[in-house]
Each structure stands twice: as structure tokens, then as C-alpha cells.
Amino acid sequence: MTTTFEAIYEQGKLVLPQPLPLPEKSHVRVTIETDAERAAWHELSQQSLLHAWSDPADDVFDALLQK
């Protein structure tokens, strides 16, 4: 299962705003994503989605929704 949680890095430790819903001593894998990386991925995703959503072939679905 993959779940994303926000944390703050303070004095060499990741500090969570609240406890995680995990049993004690659970092994987890932490992936670090900085704000700059997140912004870059967001921009790339937005460009890709805008391209997909602006496909004129999808206009047929808009017509069906009007009915």
C-alpha cells in the first residue's frame, strides 16, 4: 500500500504533524520529494493533462452530456 504524508525536516529528523496509522516497529520506505521537484512534476502533469483535455475528438462527449 502506498500512502503519502507531509513532514518537516528539523534538526536531522523528519517530523510528522500527527502519528501515522501504523503498528509500532513497522518498516517503511521514505521517498524525499522537495518542493522544487514537486512544482516541476506538477507543471509537467498539468501540461500533459491540458493537452489531453483539449482533444477536439472528445467534443462528442460534451454533446452527450448536454442531453
PQR file with spaces between the fields and no chain letter, atoms N, CA, C, O and H, PARSE charges and radii, in Angstrom:
ATOM       1  N    MET     1       0.854   -1.173    0.000 -0.4000 1.5000
ATOM       2  CA   MET     1       0.000    0.000    0.000 -0.0000 2.0000
ATOM       3  C    MET     1       0.898    1.233    0.000  0.5500 1.7000
ATOM       4  O    MET     1       1.888    1.282    0.730 -0.5500 1.4000
ATOM       5  N    THR     2       0.559    2.220   -0.809 -0.4000 1.5000
ATOM       6  CA   THR     2       1.300    3.473   -0.854 -0.0000 2.0000
ATOM       7  C    THR     2       0.426    4.588   -0.322  0.5500 1.7000
ATOM       8  O    THR     2      -0.707    4.768   -0.767 -0.5500 1.4000
ATOM       9  H    THR     2      -0.246    2.180   -1.402  0.4000 1.0000
ATOM      10  N    THR     3       0.953    5.333    0.627 -0.4000 1.5000
ATOM      11  CA   THR     3       0.264    6.473    1.209 -0.0000 2.0000
ATOM      12  C    THR     3       1.262    7.610    1.321  0.5500 1.7000
ATOM      13  O    THR     3       2.429    7.386    1.644 -0.5500 1.4000
ATOM      14  H    THR     3       1.874    5.187    0.989  0.4000 1.0000
ATOM      15  N    THR     4       0.817    8.814    1.059 -0.4000 1.5000
ATOM      16  CA   THR     4       1.693    9.976    1.131 -0.0000 2.0000
ATOM      17  C    THR     4       1.355   10.797    2.361  0.5500 1.7000
ATOM      18  O    THR     4       0.189   11.079    2.635 -0.5500 1.4000
ATOM      19  H    THR     4      -0.130    8.996    0.797  0.4000 1.0000
ATOM      20  N    PHE     5       2.394   11.180    3.101 -0.4000 1.5000
ATOM      21  CA   PHE     5       2.244   12.023    4.269 -0.0000 2.0000
ATOM      22  C    PHE     5       3.195   13.205    4.153  0.5500 1.7000
ATOM      23  O    PHE     5       4.303   13.064    3.634 -0.5500 1.4000
ATOM      24  H    PHE     5       3.342   10.951    2.879  0.4000 1.0000
ATOM      25  N    GLU     6       2.778   14.343    4.623 -0.4000 1.5000
ATOM      26  CA   GLU     6       3.635   15.517    4.679 -0.0000 2.0000
ATOM      27  C    GLU     6       4.469   15.449    5.950  0.5500 1.7000
ATOM      28  O    GLU     6       4.015   14.934    6.972 -0.5500 1.4000
ATOM      29  H    GLU     6       1.878   14.457    5.044  0.4000 1.0000
ATOM      30  N    ALA     7       5.690   15.971    5.884 -0.4000 1.5000
ATOM      31  CA   ALA     7       6.556   16.038    7.055 -0.0000 2.0000
ATOM      32  C    ALA     7       7.462   17.254    6.910  0.5500 1.7000
ATOM      33  O    ALA     7       7.608   17.808    5.821 -0.5500 1.4000
ATOM      34  H    ALA     7       6.059   16.390    5.054  0.4000 1.0000
ATOM      35  N    ILE     8       8.063   17.657    8.013 -0.4000 1.5000
ATOM      36  CA   ILE     8       9.011   18.763    8.022 -0.0000 2.0000
ATOM      37  C    ILE     8      10.342   18.216    8.520  0.5500 1.7000
ATOM      38  O    ILE     8      10.389   17.472    9.499 -0.5500 1.4000
ATOM      39  H    ILE     8       7.945   17.206    8.898  0.4000 1.0000
ATOM      40  N    TYR     9      11.417   18.588    7.844 -0.4000 1.5000
ATOM      41  CA   TYR     9      12.749   18.157    8.243 -0.0000 2.0000
ATOM      42  C    TYR     9      13.303   19.168    9.237  0.5500 1.7000
ATOM      43  O    TYR     9      13.521   20.328    8.888 -0.5500 1.4000
ATOM      44  H    TYR     9      11.378   19.193    7.048  0.4000 1.0000
ATOM      45  N    GLU    10      13.530   18.735   10.470 -0.4000 1.5000
ATOM      46  CA   GLU    10      14.032   19.610   11.533 -0.0000 2.0000
ATOM      47  C    GLU    10      15.150   18.917   12.294  0.5500 1.7000
ATOM      48  O    GLU    10      14.968   17.813   12.809 -0.5500 1.4000
ATOM      49  H    GLU    10      13.353   17.793   10.754  0.4000 1.0000
ATOM      50  N    GLN    11      16.287   19.554   12.365 -0.4000 1.5000
ATOM      51  CA   GLN    11      17.417   19.070   13.146 -0.0000 2.0000
ATOM      52  C    GLN    11      17.734   17.601   12.868  0.5500 1.7000
ATOM      53  O    GLN    11      17.947   16.815   13.791 -0.5500 1.4000
ATOM      54  H    GLN    11      16.435   20.450   11.947  0.4000 1.0000
ATOM      55  N    GLY    12      17.763   17.246   11.596 -0.4000 1.5000
ATOM      56  CA   GLY    12      18.147   15.898   11.197 -0.0000 2.0000
ATOM      57  C    GLY    12      17.065   14.848   11.299  0.5500 1.7000
ATOM      58  O    GLY    12      17.337   13.660   11.122 -0.5500 1.4000
ATOM      59  H    GLY    12      17.591   17.884   10.846  0.4000 1.0000
ATOM      60  N    LYS    13      15.833   15.268   11.583 -0.4000 1.5000
ATOM      61  CA   LYS    13      14.739   14.295   11.710 -0.0000 2.0000
ATOM      62  C    LYS    13      13.530   14.747   10.900  0.5500 1.7000
ATOM      63  O    LYS    13      13.297   15.943   10.725 -0.5500 1.4000
ATOM      64  H    LYS    13      15.613   16.233   11.727  0.4000 1.0000
ATOM      65  N    LEU    14      12.775   13.789   10.415 -0.4000 1.5000
ATOM      66  CA   LEU    14      11.502   14.082    9.774 -0.0000 2.0000
ATOM      67  C    LEU    14      10.434   14.136   10.857  0.5500 1.7000
ATOM      68  O    LEU    14      10.247   13.177   11.606 -0.5500 1.4000
ATOM      69  H    LEU    14      12.965   12.817   10.557  0.4000 1.0000
ATOM      70  N    VAL    15       9.742   15.254   10.931 -0.4000 1.5000
ATOM      71  CA   VAL    15       8.723   15.446   11.957 -0.0000 2.0000
ATOM      72  C    VAL    15       7.357   15.417   11.290  0.5500 1.7000
ATOM      73  O    VAL    15       7.079   16.216   10.395 -0.5500 1.4000
ATOM      74  H    VAL    15       9.894   16.033   10.323  0.4000 1.0000
ATOM      75  N    LEU    16       6.511   14.501   11.722 -0.4000 1.5000
ATOM      76  CA   LEU    16       5.165   14.364   11.184 -0.0000 2.0000
ATOM      77  C    LEU    16       4.198   15.207   12.019  0.5500 1.7000
ATOM      78  O    LEU    16       4.373   15.324   13.232 -0.5500 1.4000
ATOM      79  H    LEU    16       6.737   13.852   12.449  0.4000 1.0000
ATOM      80  N    PRO    17       3.186   15.791   11.386 -0.5600 1.5000
ATOM      81  CA   PRO    17       2.236   16.597   12.148  0.2800 2.0000
ATOM      82  C    PRO    17       1.349   15.772   13.088  0.5500 1.7000
ATOM      83  O    PRO    17       0.789   16.304   14.046 -0.5500 1.4000
ATOM      84  N    GLN    18       1.228   14.491   12.812 -0.4000 1.5000
ATOM      85  CA   GLN    18       0.424   13.609   13.656 -0.0000 2.0000
ATOM      86  C    GLN    18       0.948   12.188   13.496  0.5500 1.7000
ATOM      87  O    GLN    18       1.629   11.902   12.511 -0.5500 1.4000
ATOM      88  H    GLN    18       1.682   14.058   12.034  0.4000 1.0000
ATOM      89  N    PRO    19       0.658   11.298   14.423 -0.5600 1.5000
ATOM      90  CA   PRO    19       1.132    9.910   14.314  0.2800 2.0000
ATOM      91  C    PRO    19       0.562    9.218   13.073  0.5500 1.7000
ATOM      92  O    PRO    19      -0.544    9.518   12.624 -0.5500 1.4000
ATOM      93  N    LEU    20       1.334    8.301   12.545 -0.4000 1.5000
ATOM      94  CA   LEU    20       0.875    7.518   11.392 -0.0000 2.0000
ATOM      95  C    LEU    20       0.002    6.361   11.860  0.5500 1.7000
ATOM      96  O    LEU    20       0.201    5.837   12.956 -0.5500 1.4000
ATOM      97  H    LEU    20       2.233    8.057   12.910  0.4000 1.0000
ATOM      98  N    PRO    21      -0.963    5.961   11.037 -0.5600 1.5000
ATOM      99  CA   PRO    21      -1.820    4.825   11.407  0.2800 2.0000
ATOM     100  C    PRO    21      -1.134    3.490   11.098  0.5500 1.7000
ATOM     101  O    PRO    21      -1.628    2.693   10.299 -0.5500 1.4000
ATOM     102  N    LEU    22       0.019    3.262   11.749 -0.4000 1.5000
ATOM     103  CA   LEU    22       0.797    2.041   11.525 -0.0000 2.0000
ATOM     104  C    LEU    22       1.108    1.384   12.866  0.5500 1.7000
ATOM     105  O    LEU    22       1.200    2.065   13.888 -0.5500 1.4000
ATOM     106  H    LEU    22       0.420    3.909   12.397  0.4000 1.0000
ATOM     107  N    PRO    23       1.268    0.081   12.863 -0.5600 1.5000
ATOM     108  CA   PRO    23       1.695   -0.587   14.092  0.2800 2.0000
ATOM     109  C    PRO    23       3.127   -0.165   14.458  0.5500 1.7000
ATOM     110  O    PRO    23       3.925    0.161   13.579 -0.5500 1.4000
ATOM     111  N    GLU    24       3.437   -0.173   15.732 -0.4000 1.5000
ATOM     112  CA   GLU    24       4.783    0.132   16.183 -0.0000 2.0000
ATOM     113  C    GLU    24       5.794   -0.799   15.509  0.5500 1.7000
ATOM     114  O    GLU    24       5.501   -1.966   15.250 -0.5500 1.4000
ATOM     115  H    GLU    24       2.789   -0.437   16.446  0.4000 1.0000
ATOM     116  N    LYS    25       6.961   -0.280   15.236 -0.4000 1.5000
ATOM     117  CA   LYS    25       8.090   -1.006   14.628 -0.0000 2.0000
ATOM     118  C    LYS    25       7.832   -1.396   13.182  0.5500 1.7000
ATOM     119  O    LYS    25       8.539   -2.248   12.644 -0.5500 1.4000
ATOM     120  H    LYS    25       7.200    0.668   15.446  0.4000 1.0000
ATOM     121  N    SER    26       6.832   -0.792   12.535 -0.4000 1.5000
ATOM     122  CA   SER    26       6.580   -1.062   11.119 -0.0000 2.0000
ATOM     123  C    SER    26       7.761   -0.565   10.294  0.5500 1.7000
ATOM     124  O    SER    26       8.298    0.513   10.550 -0.5500 1.4000
ATOM     125  H    SER    26       6.257   -0.100   12.972  0.4000 1.0000
ATOM     126  N    HIS    27       8.152   -1.341    9.325 -0.4000 1.5000
ATOM     127  CA   HIS    27       9.199   -0.914    8.400 -0.0000 2.0000
ATOM     128  C    HIS    27       8.527   -0.158    7.263  0.5500 1.7000
ATOM     129  O    HIS    27       7.533   -0.622    6.705 -0.5500 1.4000
ATOM     130  H    HIS    27       7.716   -2.217    9.118  0.4000 1.0000
ATOM     131  N    VAL    28       9.068    1.001    6.923 -0.4000 1.5000
ATOM     132  CA   VAL    28       8.516    1.821    5.849 -0.0000 2.0000
ATOM     133  C    VAL    28       9.648    2.266    4.935  0.5500 1.7000
ATOM     134  O    VAL    28      10.818    2.203    5.312 -0.5500 1.4000
ATOM     135  H    VAL    28       9.876    1.378    7.377  0.4000 1.0000
ATOM     136  N    ARG    29       9.306    2.709    3.749 -0.4000 1.5000
ATOM     137  CA   ARG    29      10.270    3.280    2.809 -0.0000 2.0000
ATOM     138  C    ARG    29       9.904    4.748    2.643  0.5500 1.7000
ATOM     139  O    ARG    29       8.749    5.075    2.371 -0.5500 1.4000
ATOM     140  H    ARG    29       8.355    2.760    3.442  0.4000 1.0000
ATOM     141  N    VAL    30      10.870    5.623    2.803 -0.4000 1.5000
ATOM     142  CA   VAL    30      10.645    7.062    2.709 -0.0000 2.0000
ATOM     143  C    VAL    30      11.250    7.568    1.408  0.5500 1.7000
ATOM     144  O    VAL    30      12.416    7.305    1.113 -0.5500 1.4000
ATOM     145  H    VAL    30      11.809    5.358    3.024  0.4000 1.0000
ATOM     146  N    THR    31      10.453    8.295    0.633 -0.4000 1.5000
ATOM     147  CA   THR    31      10.925    8.937   -0.590 -0.0000 2.0000
ATOM     148  C    THR    31      10.904   10.435   -0.368  0.5500 1.7000
ATOM     149  O    THR    31       9.878   10.992    0.023 -0.5500 1.4000
ATOM     150  H    THR    31       9.506    8.509    0.873  0.4000 1.0000
ATOM     151  N    ILE    32      12.022   11.091   -0.612 -0.4000 1.5000
ATOM     152  CA   ILE    32      12.129   12.527   -0.404 -0.0000 2.0000
ATOM     153  C    ILE    32      11.821   13.251   -1.709  0.5500 1.7000
ATOM     154  O    ILE    32      12.438   12.987   -2.741 -0.5500 1.4000
ATOM     155  H    ILE    32      12.855   10.639   -0.929  0.4000 1.0000
ATOM     156  N    GLU    33      10.871   14.152   -1.650 -0.4000 1.5000
ATOM     157  CA   GLU    33      10.485   14.976   -2.800 -0.0000 2.0000
ATOM     158  C    GLU    33      10.491   16.422   -2.315  0.5500 1.7000
ATOM     159  O    GLU    33       9.688   16.798   -1.460 -0.5500 1.4000
ATOM     160  H    GLU    33      10.369   14.366   -0.812  0.4000 1.0000
ATOM     161  N    THR    34      11.385   17.220   -2.854 -0.4000 1.5000
ATOM     162  CA   THR    34      11.460   18.612   -2.417 -0.0000 2.0000
ATOM     163  C    THR    34      10.348   19.431   -3.060  0.5500 1.7000
ATOM     164  O    THR    34       9.713   18.985   -4.016 -0.5500 1.4000
ATOM     165  H    THR    34      12.037   16.914   -3.548  0.4000 1.0000
ATOM     166  N    ASP    35      10.118   20.620   -2.537 -0.4000 1.5000
ATOM     167  CA   ASP    35       9.088   21.492   -3.098 -0.0000 2.0000
ATOM     168  C    ASP    35       9.392   21.834   -4.549  0.5500 1.7000
ATOM     169  O    ASP    35       8.471   21.918   -5.361 -0.5500 1.4000
ATOM     170  H    ASP    35      10.634   20.983   -1.761  0.4000 1.0000
ATOM     171  N    ALA    36      10.662   22.035   -4.896 -0.4000 1.5000
ATOM     172  CA   ALA    36      11.035   22.362   -6.279 -0.0000 2.0000
ATOM     173  C    ALA    36      10.697   21.204   -7.212  0.5500 1.7000
ATOM     174  O    ALA    36      10.164   21.414   -8.301 -0.5500 1.4000
ATOM     175  H    ALA    36      11.411   21.967   -4.236  0.4000 1.0000
ATOM     176  N    GLU    37      11.006   19.985   -6.783 -0.4000 1.5000
ATOM     177  CA   GLU    37      10.680   18.810   -7.597 -0.0000 2.0000
ATOM     178  C    GLU    37       9.172   18.649   -7.735  0.5500 1.7000
ATOM     179  O    GLU    37       8.674   18.334   -8.815 -0.5500 1.4000
ATOM     180  H    GLU    37      11.439   19.814   -5.898  0.4000 1.0000
ATOM     181  N    ARG    38       8.460   18.862   -6.659 -0.4000 1.5000
ATOM     182  CA   ARG    38       7.002   18.750   -6.692 -0.0000 2.0000
ATOM     183  C    ARG    38       6.415   19.756   -7.671  0.5500 1.7000
ATOM     184  O    ARG    38       5.517   19.425   -8.445 -0.5500 1.4000
ATOM     185  H    ARG    38       8.865   19.118   -5.782  0.4000 1.0000
ATOM     186  N    ALA    39       6.921   20.980   -7.636 -0.4000 1.5000
ATOM     187  CA   ALA    39       6.431   22.022   -8.545 -0.0000 2.0000
ATOM     188  C    ALA    39       6.718   21.651   -9.996  0.5500 1.7000
ATOM     189  O    ALA    39       5.878   21.860  -10.870 -0.5500 1.4000
ATOM     190  H    ALA    39       7.651   21.249   -7.007  0.4000 1.0000
ATOM     191  N    ALA    40       7.895   21.104  -10.251 -0.4000 1.5000
ATOM     192  CA   ALA    40       8.246   20.704  -11.619 -0.0000 2.0000
ATOM     193  C    ALA    40       7.331   19.586  -12.111  0.5500 1.7000
ATOM     194  O    ALA    40       6.842   19.638  -13.240 -0.5500 1.4000
ATOM     195  H    ALA    40       8.578   20.934   -9.541  0.4000 1.0000
ATOM     196  N    TRP    41       7.096   18.574  -11.271 -0.4000 1.5000
ATOM     197  CA   TRP    41       6.203   17.475  -11.659 -0.0000 2.0000
ATOM     198  C    TRP    41       4.774   17.969  -11.848  0.5500 1.7000
ATOM     199  O    TRP    41       4.067   17.511  -12.745 -0.5500 1.4000
ATOM     200  H    TRP    41       7.493   18.532  -10.355  0.4000 1.0000
ATOM     201  N    HIS    42       4.354   18.898  -11.007 -0.4000 1.5000
ATOM     202  CA   HIS    42       3.018   19.461  -11.137 -0.0000 2.0000
ATOM     203  C    HIS    42       2.871   20.179  -12.478  0.5500 1.7000
ATOM     204  O    HIS    42       1.860   20.025  -13.164 -0.5500 1.4000
ATOM     205  H    HIS    42       4.928   19.270  -10.278  0.4000 1.0000
ATOM     206  N    GLU    43       3.871   20.955  -12.842 -0.4000 1.5000
ATOM     207  CA   GLU    43       3.830   21.687  -14.113 -0.0000 2.0000
ATOM     208  C    GLU    43       3.793   20.722  -15.296  0.5500 1.7000
ATOM     209  O    GLU    43       3.008   20.912  -16.224 -0.5500 1.4000
ATOM     210  H    GLU    43       4.692   21.081  -12.285  0.4000 1.0000
ATOM     211  N    LEU    44       4.627   19.699  -15.270 -0.4000 1.5000
ATOM     212  CA   LEU    44       4.632   18.712  -16.354 -0.0000 2.0000
ATOM     213  C    LEU    44       3.293   17.974  -16.434  0.5500 1.7000
ATOM     214  O    LEU    44       2.773   17.746  -17.526 -0.5500 1.4000
ATOM     215  H    LEU    44       5.265   19.545  -14.516  0.4000 1.0000
ATOM     216  N    SER    45       2.742   17.607  -15.292 -0.4000 1.5000
ATOM     217  CA   SER    45       1.452   16.911  -15.275 -0.0000 2.0000
ATOM     218  C    SER    45       0.350   17.804  -15.816  0.5500 1.7000
ATOM     219  O    SER    45      -0.501   17.358  -16.586 -0.5500 1.4000
ATOM     220  H    SER    45       3.164   17.792  -14.405  0.4000 1.0000
ATOM     221  N    GLN    46       0.368   19.067  -15.410 -0.4000 1.5000
ATOM     222  CA   GLN    46      -0.658   19.994  -15.866 -0.0000 2.0000
ATOM     223  C    GLN    46      -0.594   20.180  -17.384  0.5500 1.7000
ATOM     224  O    GLN    46      -1.628   20.202  -18.052 -0.5500 1.4000
ATOM     225  H    GLN    46       1.059   19.429  -14.784  0.4000 1.0000
ATOM     226  N    GLN    47       0.614   20.313  -17.921 -0.4000 1.5000
ATOM     227  CA   GLN    47       0.760   20.460  -19.370 -0.0000 2.0000
ATOM     228  C    GLN    47       0.224   19.236  -20.101  0.5500 1.7000
ATOM     229  O    GLN    47      -0.457   19.357  -21.119 -0.5500 1.4000
ATOM     230  H    GLN    47       1.453   20.296  -17.378  0.4000 1.0000
ATOM     231  N    SER    48       0.538   18.063  -19.575 -0.4000 1.5000
ATOM     232  CA   SER    48       0.080   16.822  -20.193 -0.0000 2.0000
ATOM     233  C    SER    48      -1.442   16.700  -20.129  0.5500 1.7000
ATOM     234  O    SER    48      -2.077   16.313  -21.109 -0.5500 1.4000
ATOM     235  H    SER    48       1.092   17.965  -18.748  0.4000 1.0000
ATOM     236  N    LEU    49      -2.023   17.028  -18.984 -0.4000 1.5000
ATOM     237  CA   LEU    49      -3.476   16.939  -18.839 -0.0000 2.0000
ATOM     238  C    LEU    49      -4.188   17.963  -19.722  0.5500 1.7000
ATOM     239  O    LEU    49      -5.213   17.653  -20.329 -0.5500 1.4000
ATOM     240  H    LEU    49      -1.507   17.343  -18.187  0.4000 1.0000
ATOM     241  N    LEU    50      -3.657   19.167  -19.794 -0.4000 1.5000
ATOM     242  CA   LEU    50      -4.272   20.180  -20.658 -0.0000 2.0000
ATOM     243  C    LEU    50      -4.261   19.737  -22.116  0.5500 1.7000
ATOM     244  O    LEU    50      -5.217   19.972  -22.855 -0.5500 1.4000
ATOM     245  H    LEU    50      -2.824   19.419  -19.301  0.4000 1.0000
ATOM     246  N    HIS    51      -3.172   19.098  -22.515 -0.4000 1.5000
ATOM     247  CA   HIS    51      -3.098   18.585  -23.890 -0.0000 2.0000
ATOM     248  C    HIS    51      -4.151   17.498  -24.114  0.5500 1.7000
ATOM     249  O    HIS    51      -4.826   17.479  -25.144 -0.5500 1.4000
ATOM     250  H    HIS    51      -2.396   18.907  -21.914  0.4000 1.0000
ATOM     251  N    ALA    52      -4.281   16.600  -23.143 -0.4000 1.5000
ATOM     252  CA   ALA    52      -5.270   15.512  -23.272 -0.0000 2.0000
ATOM     253  C    ALA    52      -6.694   16.057  -23.255  0.5500 1.7000
ATOM     254  O    ALA    52      -7.549   15.583  -24.004 -0.5500 1.4000
ATOM     255  H    ALA    52      -3.733   16.616  -22.307  0.4000 1.0000
ATOM     256  N    TRP    53      -6.955   17.050  -22.405 -0.4000 1.5000
ATOM     257  CA   TRP    53      -8.313   17.584  -22.268 -0.0000 2.0000
ATOM     258  C    TRP    53      -8.714   18.481  -23.427  0.5500 1.7000
ATOM     259  O    TRP    53      -9.901   18.747  -23.616 -0.5500 1.4000
ATOM     260  H    TRP    53      -6.262   17.435  -21.796  0.4000 1.0000
ATOM     261  N    SER    54      -7.749   18.952  -24.208 -0.4000 1.5000
ATOM     262  CA   SER    54      -8.087   19.846  -25.314 -0.0000 2.0000
ATOM     263  C    SER    54      -8.226   19.093  -26.634  0.5500 1.7000
ATOM     264  O    SER    54      -8.192   19.706  -27.700 -0.5500 1.4000
ATOM     265  H    SER    54      -6.784   18.735  -24.055  0.4000 1.0000
ATOM     266  N    ASP    55      -8.380   17.793  -26.575 -0.4000 1.5000
ATOM     267  CA   ASP    55      -8.532   16.970  -27.778 -0.0000 2.0000
ATOM     268  C    ASP    55      -9.914   17.208  -28.381  0.5500 1.7000
ATOM     269  O    ASP    55     -10.923   16.910  -27.743 -0.5500 1.4000
ATOM     270  H    ASP    55      -8.407   17.295  -25.708  0.4000 1.0000
ATOM     271  N    PRO    56      -9.973   17.746  -29.615 -0.5600 1.5000
ATOM     272  CA   PRO    56     -11.274   18.013  -30.240  0.2800 2.0000
ATOM     273  C    PRO    56     -12.115   16.757  -30.458  0.5500 1.7000
ATOM     274  O    PRO    56     -13.335   16.844  -30.594 -0.5500 1.4000
ATOM     275  N    ALA    57     -11.472   15.595  -30.491 -0.4000 1.5000
ATOM     276  CA   ALA    57     -12.223   14.349  -30.674 -0.0000 2.0000
ATOM     277  C    ALA    57     -13.133   14.078  -29.482  0.5500 1.7000
ATOM     278  O    ALA    57     -14.092   13.315  -29.596 -0.5500 1.4000
ATOM     279  H    ALA    57     -10.481   15.524  -30.379  0.4000 1.0000
ATOM     280  N    ASP    58     -12.842   14.690  -28.350 -0.4000 1.5000
ATOM     281  CA   ASP    58     -13.665   14.490  -27.160 -0.0000 2.0000
ATOM     282  C    ASP    58     -14.930   15.349  -27.155  0.5500 1.7000
ATOM     283  O    ASP    58     -15.767   15.200  -26.264 -0.5500 1.4000
ATOM     284  H    ASP    58     -12.063   15.310  -28.258  0.4000 1.0000
ATOM     285  N    ASP    59     -15.083   16.229  -28.116 -0.4000 1.5000
ATOM     286  CA   ASP    59     -16.264   17.088  -28.154 -0.0000 2.0000
ATOM     287  C    ASP    59     -17.558   16.280  -28.238  0.5500 1.7000
ATOM     288  O    ASP    59     -18.615   16.752  -27.820 -0.5500 1.4000
ATOM     289  H    ASP    59     -14.404   16.350  -28.840  0.4000 1.0000
ATOM     290  N    VAL    60     -17.476   15.080  -28.772 -0.4000 1.5000
ATOM     291  CA   VAL    60     -18.657   14.234  -28.865 -0.0000 2.0000
ATOM     292  C    VAL    60     -19.206   13.934  -27.468  0.5500 1.7000
ATOM     293  O    VAL    60     -20.419   13.824  -27.293 -0.5500 1.4000
ATOM     294  H    VAL    60     -16.617   14.696  -29.112  0.4000 1.0000
ATOM     295  N    PHE    61     -18.330   13.803  -26.482 -0.4000 1.5000
ATOM     296  CA   PHE    61     -18.768   13.530  -25.121 -0.0000 2.0000
ATOM     297  C    PHE    61     -19.466   14.750  -24.510  0.5500 1.7000
ATOM     298  O    PHE    61     -20.418   14.610  -23.743 -0.5500 1.4000
ATOM     299  H    PHE    61     -17.344   13.893  -26.625  0.4000 1.0000
ATOM     300  N    ASP    62     -18.985   15.940  -24.855 -0.4000 1.5000
ATOM     301  CA   ASP    62     -19.643   17.160  -24.379 -0.0000 2.0000
ATOM     302  C    ASP    62     -21.077   17.207  -24.899  0.5500 1.7000
ATOM     303  O    ASP    62     -21.990   17.600  -24.173 -0.5500 1.4000
ATOM     304  H    ASP    62     -18.211   16.054  -25.478  0.4000 1.0000
ATOM     305  N    ALA    63     -21.274   16.813  -26.138 -0.4000 1.5000
ATOM     306  CA   ALA    63     -22.611   16.818  -26.726 -0.0000 2.0000
ATOM     307  C    ALA    63     -23.508   15.818  -25.999  0.5500 1.7000
ATOM     308  O    ALA    63     -24.685   16.099  -25.771 -0.5500 1.4000
ATOM     309  H    ALA    63     -20.533   16.494  -26.728  0.4000 1.0000
ATOM     310  N    LEU    64     -22.978   14.678  -25.640 -0.4000 1.5000
ATOM     311  CA   LEU    64     -23.767   13.676  -24.922 -0.0000 2.0000
ATOM     312  C    LEU    64     -24.156   14.176  -23.526  0.5500 1.7000
ATOM     313  O    LEU    64     -25.245   13.876  -23.038 -0.5500 1.4000
ATOM     314  H    LEU    64     -22.022   14.450  -25.825  0.4000 1.0000
ATOM     315  N    LEU    65     -23.272   14.931  -22.893 -0.4000 1.5000
ATOM     316  CA   LEU    65     -23.571   15.457  -21.560 -0.0000 2.0000
ATOM     317  C    LEU    65     -24.667   16.510  -21.605  0.5500 1.7000
ATOM     318  O    LEU    65     -25.359   16.716  -20.608 -0.5500 1.4000
ATOM     319  H    LEU    65     -22.386   15.175  -23.289  0.4000 1.0000
ATOM     320  N    GLN    66     -24.838   17.167  -22.715 -0.4000 1.5000
ATOM     321  CA   GLN    66     -25.863   18.202  -22.847 -0.0000 2.0000
ATOM     322  C    GLN    66     -27.262   17.616  -22.941  0.5500 1.7000
ATOM     323  O    GLN    66     -28.245   18.324  -22.721 -0.5500 1.4000
ATOM     324  H    GLN    66     -24.276   17.000  -23.526  0.4000 1.0000
ATOM     325  N    LYS    67     -27.365   16.330  -23.265 -0.4000 1.5000
ATOM     326  CA   LYS    67     -28.662   15.682  -23.426 -0.0000 2.0000
ATOM     327  C    LYS    67     -29.274   15.324  -22.099  0.5500 1.7000
ATOM     328  O    LYS    67     -30.371   14.768  -22.056 -0.5500 1.4000
ATOM     329  H    LYS    67     -26.567   15.755  -23.444  0.4000 1.0000
